[in-house]
Amino acid sequence: MNNPPVNQTGRTSSLSDSLGGETPEIREYPLFRRGKVRDVYDLGDKLLIVASDRISAFDVVLPTPIPDKGAILTQLSLFWFELLGFPNHLLAFNIKDYPSELRHYGEALARRSMLVQKAERFDVECVVRGYLSGSGWKDYQRDGAICGISLPKGLKPSDKLPEPIFTPAAKNDTGHDENIDFATMEKMIGASAAAELKKFSLNIYRRASEYAAERGIILADTKFEFGKFQDHILLIDEVLTPDSSRFWPADAYQPGQDQPSFDKQFVRDYLAGLDWNKTAPGPELPAQVVAGTREKYLEAYRKLTGRVFSG
């Protein structure tokens, strides 16, 4: 895609080298940022984003990887970038199009990496909710509202909202993002940029949710990240993956309760039954939980793309 270059900024965090699901260490370029799942390398005016097979729960990266998870997430993001057609940061995803210094990594980077142009990241998670779940449900129980948006009384968990709502959060690269109201977002990034990101987020959500519905999937909520270069706003990072969205099977949807989902809820449910204080180090995952979680990611990929994943 011929998008204008952008510049992603963020804080560098570190993870223990003993964690499973590690990506190859790129020695030719400095590490720009290491997140819970992705490693980002600084190529000057570009970034290399490598999605590992790491999985986190309750803000703790677990020692057991989920095989192919990073590749599945990357391929799903690439699918959405192409389908949505919204300006984004993607430059290349084929190894042959990478700088020559990276090509010898070959299979280690194949299918799980993207070469992107840098962006000045807006430090706001652009969250859109079409259904009442997660932290939104907790806020609604306490305040009858989410991020300052009042909602009808008497709603139940997983209820469909009267219309999708934009509920931003201040980014926190090391823990939970903090839900904020729109006025706070305006103060953080400016009223004009806030209005644009809200409009873009709602429009992308509506289009993606309509597409998913045609394939028997409910897009309950999702979060987007945007970056800016000069006067261009671009969609960055991952988009509409099971790690950034709640996808529910439409044929099993029953409001008033938690829904089965195509994400790491499978892992959270297992961990909830353990005597674990939800602080690092996390427990190892048994083989059946790893296999079940991997299948959830694969099922989301198959249903959304209409393709069979090839690792």
N, C-alpha and C positions, 0 to 999 in steps of 0.2 A: 504494500500500500504506500502511496506517495503522500505521506503525512508530513507536516512541518516538524522539525526536530523539537523535542521537549526535554525537560530536565527534572527528574524525580529526586526530591530531597527527602531525607529521613535520618533517624538516629541509628547508629550501629549498635546491635546487641550481640551477645555471644551465647553459644550453646555448648554444652559439654561435648568433647570429641567422642565420648563413649556412647552417645546416642545412636540408635539404629537409623537406617534410612538416609545415611549421609550421601551427599553428592560428591563428585570428584573435587579435589582442591585445585582450583585454577591458579597456577603460580605465575602466569604471565601478566595478570592484572590484579590490582588490589581489591580486597573485599570491601564493597560499598556498604552493605547491610546484610546481616543474617537474621532472618525472622524465624518464626516457629516452623515454617514449612519451606520457605524459599531462601536461596542464597543469591545475592545480587552483587555483580562485579562491575567495577568502574572502568569503562573503555574510553574515557575522555568525554567525548560528546555523545556517547551511547552507553547503554547498560546491557549486561547479559543477565537475564533472569533464569535461574535454574530451580525447578520445583523438585524437591526431594520426596522420598516416601515417608517422611516423618509425619506423625499425627499427634495433635495436641488435644487435651481435654481439661477443662477447668483451668486453662492458662498454663498447663504443665505439658511439656513435650515428653511423650512416653518413650521408653527405651525400645519398644517393638515397632518396626516399620510395617506399613501396609504395602505389599508388593504392587508396583505399577501405579500407585496413587498419584505420584507427581506427573507421570506421563498422561494419565487420564485427565487430570485437572488442566494441564496445558493444552491438550487436544480439544477439550471442551471449550476453553477460552478462545482458541483459534477459530472454532466453529462459530461461536457467537460474534466474534469480531467481524467475520465475513458476512454472516446473516444480517446483522444489525446495520452495517454500513456506516456506523457513526465514526467520525474521525478518532483515531486511536494512535497509540505509540508504537505499534508493531512495524518493524523494518524487515525482519527475516526470521524464518524458523527452520530452514534447511541448513545443515552444517556446511554445505558447499558454498553458501552465501555468507558465512561468517569470516572474520579476519583469519588469515592463514595461520596465525599463532594458536588458534583454537581448534583447527580441523583435526589435529592428531588425537583429540579426545573422543572423536567419533561416536561410538555407541553410547558412551557415558553421558553425552549431552543430547543424543538423538531423541526426539519426540517429547522431551521434558524441558526444553529450553527455548527461550525467545530472545532475539536481539532487538532491543528497542531504543528509541531516542530519548534522551533525558528530558525531564519536565520539572517544573517548579510545582511540587505537589501541594494541593490544597489540603491542609491538615484537618479535614473533615470527612467522616464516613457519611456518604449520601445514602441513607437507608430509606427504602420504600416498603410499606406494609400494606398488604391487601387483606390480611387476616390477623386475628388477635392471638399472638403466641409469644413465647420467650419473654424477654425483658419488657416487651410492650404489654403483655398480660399482667405482669407484676406491677407496672406503673399504673395500669388501668384499675387494678384492684385497690391501689392506695389512693389514687387521685381522681379516678374517673376520666383520666386524660393521658395522652402520650405526648411528651415533648411540648406541652402547652396546648395541644389540640384536644378539645373536649369531645367525648364520644357519647353515644346514647347510653342510657342506663340499662342494666339488665343483660348486658352481653355476656356470653359464655366463652370459655377457652376455645380457641380455634374457630370462632365465629368469623364469617366473612364481614368485613367492614362495609359501611354504606358506599364508600369509594376509597381508592388507594390514598394513603396519606404519606407525606414526606416527613420523616422523623430523624433529623441528623444527629450525629454523635461526634464528639471531639476525639481525634485519634490518640490512641495510647499504644505505642509499639511494643510495650512490655507486659501489658495487662488488658483488662476490659476497657473498651471505649466507653466514654461517658455521654449518656444521652443529654442533649441540649435542646433548647427551643430555637425557633428560627431567628428570633431577635439576637440571640447570642451568636449564632452563625454569622449574621450580618456584621456584627461587631468584629468578629474574627477575620473575615475575608473580604468584607465590603458588601454593601447592599446589592450592587449590580451583579457581582459574581455569584452571590448567594441565590439571587433570583434565577440566574441562568442555570446553575447546577440543579436547583429544584425542578425547573422545567424539563431539563434534559433527563433527569432521573425518573420523573413520572412518565415521560414519554417512552423511555426505554423499557421501563417496567411494564407498561400497558402492552407494548408490542410483544415483549418476551412472554408475558403471561398468556396472551392470546395464542401465541405459537405453541406454548407448552400445553395449554388446554386441549388443543387439537390432537395432542399425543397422549391424552389421558393423565396429564400431570398438572397439579395445582402449584403455582408459584406463590407460596404464602408470603414471603418477604425476601428481600435481597439487599445487598449493599454495593455501592459503586465507589470508585475512587477516580478523581479527575486531576489532571495536571495542566499547566499553562506554559506556552511558549509565545512570547510577544502577544498577539491578540487572539491566539488560537487556544481553545479549550479542547483537550483530548481525554478520552477514556483510557485509563491506565490500569496496571496491575492485572489481576484475574477478573473475570466477569462471568456471572451467572453459573458458578460451579456449586457443587454440593458443600464446599467449604465456605462459600460466601452467601448462600441462599438456603431457604427451606423449600424443598420440593416434596410434595405429598402425592401419593397415588389417588387419583380422583375417585376410583371405584371403591376405595376403602374409607373415604372421607365421612366422618361423623362428628359434627360440632358438639361441643360440651366436654371434650376429652382430648388427651394428647393423640397425635396422629402418627401412624407409621411414616417413616421418611427415608429419603435416599441420601443419607448423610452419616456423620459419625455418631448419631444418636445411639446406634448399636453399641458403640464403645462406651458412651456415657452411661447407658443402662447397665452394662456389665460392671463398670467401676462403682456405680451407686450402691451395688450390693456388697462391696468390699469394705473392710475395716481400714480405710485409707483417709488421711486428713486433707487430701487434695492439695498437697504441697510436694515439691520436688524432693527426692526423685520419685517418679511415678512407677507403678507396678508393671511388670511384664504382662503382655496379653497372651492368653492361650491361643492355640492354633485355630480353634473353631471360631473364636471372636475375630481373629485376623481374616480368616476366610469369609466369614459373614459380612464383615465390613467392606472388604474388597468387592464382594458381589453387589453390595448396595451402590458403590461408585460405578461399577460396570453397568448395572441396570439403568442408572440415570443416564449414562452415556448412550446406551443403546436406544432407549426410548426417545431421548431428545434429538439425537443426530440421525437415527435410522440406520446406523452403521454398527458393525461388530468391531469392537476394539481389538487392535493388533499391537501387542507390546513390542 
